[in-house]
Amino acid sequence: SSEDSLQGVTMLNYSLMKPEGILLLEPHGPLTEQDFDGVSQDVDAFLEDHPKLHGVMVQAKDFPGWENWAGFSAHMNFVRDHRKQVEQVALVTDSHLAGMAEFMGKHFSGAEVRHFPFAEDAKAMQWLHSA
C-alpha cells in the first residue's frame, strides 16, 4: 500500500519494547511532523493498558535536528503530552546538543534524563532496566 512506502521515508526509526515499557527512538535525518504520528499512536495504545512508559532511549550519533518548525513542534507536543508518563530518558549521542537536552529535560518533564556517549548504548539500556 502507499502507506508502506511512506513509512520507508520516515526519519525516525522506533520500537516499543512492550513488557519493559521502553521506547527506542533512532532519528537518522531531520525530523518531520509525520515522524511522530506513528510513535504517538503506538505509545498511546501502550499507555491505555499501562500506567507509565518506563523509559525512552534516544540514540543518534549526531542529532539531526528537525526538517522545519512543524517537526520541532510535533516533537515538543509529543514530549509535553507524555511527560507525566515517562520515568526516564536516556540520550545516547555524541552530539553537543545532549547537554542542552538534558538541561531541558530536567526543567520541563518529571523524567530523569541522563546522557550517555553513543558507544555506550548497552550501558544506557542497563540504566533504563535497573530503575
Disulfide bonds with the S-S distance in Angstrom:
none
